[in-house]
Amino acid sequence: MSKKLSLIIPSKNEVESLGAVLEEIKNNKFIDEIIVIVDNKNDNSIPIIKNYNCKLIVQEKKGYGAAIIEGFRVAKNKFGCIYNADYSFDPTYFPKLTELTKEYDFIFGSRYKGSGGSEDDTIVTFIGNKIFTFITRYILRIKLSDILFTYVVCNVEKFNILKLKNNDFKFCIELPVKVKRNNFTYTDLEMFERKRFDGKKKVNVIKDGFLISLEIIKSFIILNFK
């Protein structure tokens, strides 16, 4: 079991929330490395990051997926945790996530399993998430109950073996698809998503929904015909 987690935090102009996130986790006994990945050298998160014991990366490629991929390349621990900078993720799950690394390579958070839930879902995102999860569960046969929630703990070496390519939100589909294709072990853990600190979503529902649909079609072909 890995006793410590590396936190991988993508932060694109999260000046409203990042300070509260870093303050909340700065002395957490399950974390000994915090990697914050910013969009560019002028990102408004940078002055906040410098007040904490964090490793700062200015990402080479644009996009949420790219930030995560670049963060995992430098993570020092056996397991890394994708952790959003908007305060919606709750650190009280670290003990259970760490415990589950005894048995699994990847642990996916789920807002729709058991007593899980979300203060941040709108009716549109809730329905969209449910539809995409149903499709991936019964068409792609990926046994997860929340395909688009990115509170995920990953074996760092095996994450990098996946050689993920998607730099945008299609990353959410590519990750579990490649985990399944490589026969890595995975499970999901019920979680509650908090209301994000500044109340602003960076997801474009129509655009990102379309891109995710295309990625699901591509994944179906890969899993069944290649």
Secondary structure, DSSP 8 states (H G I E B T S, - for coil): --SSEEEEEEESS-TTTHHHHHHHHTT-TTEEEEEEEESSTT-TTHHHHTTSS-EEEE-SS-SHHHHHHHHHHH--SSEEEE--SSS-S-GGGHHHHHHHTTT-SEEEEESSSTT-EESS--HHHHHHHHHHHHHHHHTS----S-TT---EEEEHHHHHHT-----STTHHHHHHHHHHHTT--EEEEE-EE---SS------HHHHHHHHHHHHHHHHHHHHH-
